[in-house]
Amino acid sequence: MVADDREFVMKRQQAWDEEEKELEAEFTKQKEVKILDIIEDSKRPRDEDGNLLDEEGIALKEYMEDNREKTLGTAFELMSPLEQEAYEKEQQDKLDKRIADAVGVIEEEYQRRLKEVVDGR
């Protein structure tokens, strides 16, 4: 009788562990996909306010950049090395924050679902 109870408890714990692993794997995949989506989205052309550009906006931006490069060079090229480094860091910080915010939302949902699973036992 005691051996049967132990075996039952062990099997139940293994099932719970497996359920938690599956849930963790699901949310890990969601985080990976979200991070890749954010990185890809960050490469899409935007205006100065950060709004995505349509095809016409992209063409206009490219035309303006071509003309600007011919006359003045790009604003980035006109920056000092220290200003360029600061600009690049600022852009990376913005991207890192978007990723952290998105991962935080997914992590909160994971913790909520994990609590539901554990409480449902």
C-alpha positions in Angstrom: 0.0 0.0 0.0 2.7 2.5 1.0 4.7 1.5 -2.1 1.7 2.1 -4.3 1.2 5.5 -2.7 4.8 6.5 -3.2 4.7 5.4 -6.9 1.5 7.4 -7.4 3.1 10.5 -5.8 6.2 10.1 -7.9 4.2 9.7 -11.1 2.0 12.7 -10.2 5.1 14.8 -9.5 6.7 13.7 -12.8 3.5 14.7 -14.7 3.5 18.1 -12.9 7.2 18.6 -13.7 6.6 17.8 -17.4 3.6 20.2 -17.5 5.8 23.0 -16.1 8.6 22.2 -18.6 6.1 22.3 -21.5 4.7 25.7 -20.3 8.3 27.1 -19.9 9.2 25.9 -23.4 6.1 27.5 -24.8 6.9 30.9 -23.3 10.6 30.6 -24.1 9.6 30.2 -27.7 7.2 33.2 -27.5 10.0 35.3 -26.1 12.4 34.3 -28.9 9.9 35.0 -31.6 9.0 38.4 -30.1 12.7 39.4 -29.8 13.3 38.5 -33.4 10.1 40.4 -34.5 11.3 43.5 -32.6 14.7 43.3 -34.2 13.3 42.9 -37.7 10.8 45.7 -37.1 13.6 48.0 -35.9 15.3 47.6 -39.3 12.2 48.9 -41.2 12.4 52.5 -42.5 10.9 55.2 -40.3 10.5 58.9 -40.3 12.0 61.2 -37.7 9.1 60.6 -35.3 9.6 56.8 -35.4 6.5 56.2 -37.6 6.8 53.4 -40.2 7.0 54.6 -43.8 4.9 53.4 -46.7 6.4 52.9 -50.1 5.9 56.5 -51.1 7.5 57.7 -47.8 10.5 55.3 -48.3 11.0 56.7 -51.8 10.9 60.3 -50.6 13.2 59.5 -47.7 15.7 57.8 -50.0 15.5 60.8 -52.4 16.1 63.3 -49.6 19.0 61.2 -48.2 20.6 61.0 -51.7 20.4 64.7 -52.1 21.6 65.4 -48.6 24.6 63.1 -49.0 25.6 64.8 -52.3 25.6 68.3 -50.7 26.3 67.9 -47.0 27.0 64.3 -46.2 24.8 62.5 -43.8 24.2 63.9 -40.3 25.9 60.9 -38.9 29.0 61.6 -40.8 29.0 65.1 -39.6 29.0 64.0 -36.0 32.1 63.7 -34.0 33.2 60.2 -33.2 32.0 60.7 -29.6 28.6 61.9 -30.9 28.4 59.0 -33.3 29.1 56.6 -30.4 26.4 58.3 -28.2 23.9 58.1 -31.1 24.5 54.4 -31.7 24.3 53.7 -27.9 21.0 55.7 -27.8 19.6 53.6 -30.6 20.7 50.4 -29.0 19.3 51.4 -25.7 15.9 52.1 -27.4 16.0 48.6 -29.0 17.0 47.0 -25.7 14.2 48.7 -23.9 11.6 47.5 -26.5 12.9 44.0 -26.1 12.9 44.1 -22.3 9.4 45.5 -22.2 8.1 42.8 -24.6 9.9 40.0 -22.7 8.6 41.4 -19.4 5.0 41.1 -20.6 5.6 37.5 -21.8 7.3 36.7 -18.5 4.4 38.1 -16.5 2.0 36.0 -18.5 4.2 32.9 -18.0 4.2 33.5 -14.2 0.4 33.9 -14.2 -0.1 30.7 -16.2 2.4 28.8 -14.1 0.5 29.9 -10.9 -2.8 28.8 -12.4 -1.3 25.4 -13.2 0.2 25.0 -9.7 -2.9 26.3 -8.0 -5.1 23.9 -10.1 -3.4 20.9 -8.5 
